[in-house]
Amino acid sequence: MNSFALKIIALVTMIIDHMGAIMPDVFGLEFRVIGRVAFPIYVFLVAEGFRHTKNYEKFLLRLAVFALISEPVFDLAMGNPINFLGNTNIFYTLFFGGAAISAYKYIHASQPHGAKVLGLFVALFLMILAELASSDYGAYGVAFILCMYAIKPLKFRLAAMAIFCVWQHVTVIEFALRGVLFYSPDALLYLLMIPATLLPVSLVAFYNGERGVGLKWFFYASYPVHLGVLVVAAFLLN
């Protein structure tokens, strides 16, 4: 499975997830369950992109530009006032994660001990910035991206991905188990989020390292465009 196939899976499941998030009265919790597939794949692919890119600066610039372009429509979709510094979209997280990768690369490229310490502090600072900006997945997302880059052997990356996926849903597991005890009708769906978020681990295991069809700008633009379409759809259905 090449990166293009993984991108298509991530895009489709992300759209399904946002359908459930933006129009919960129309699309049930099942859509949010399916949506658990998207983020781990995007994390893996962004780390792969930084692993193979010849120009870190252009990659980071693209992420930053689309973070800013996407923010107004993201805020409208999520019912938040437009704010470029709070409750920010996933491109902010990807940008901070990419910047943390750059800091990590600097650590390994620099020989003096002080430079390595500085690089570590920069990476931690970027995690704090992600939290301050309330970006999607926050510091957790930045750490996830950095680990997917820093860990070289694929089998160890898969193990780390599984740990991050379960870690993200610890509170969901607790909530679901309480629901089972009290016969909540949604308890089973919440429990299904765990195998759903682990599915990307199996998909990435078949990754062959090949790029496949490019369509770089299509995948960037699809984020703000699909959110805009869902905002209009939600308005028309209300």
Protein Blocks (a to p, Z undefined) as FASTA:
>chain_A
ZZklmmmmmmmmmmmmmmmmmmmmlpcfklmmmmmmmmmmmmmmmmmmmmmpcblklmmm
mmmmmmmmmmmmmmmmnopacdfkgopafklmmmmmmmmmmmmmmmmmpmblklmmmmmm
mmmmmmmmmmmnopghilmlmmmmmmmmmpmblmlmmmmmmmmmmmmmmmmmmmmmmmmm
nopaklmmmmmmmmmmmmmmmmmmmpgoinbjnklmmmmmmmmmmmmmmmmmmmmmZZ
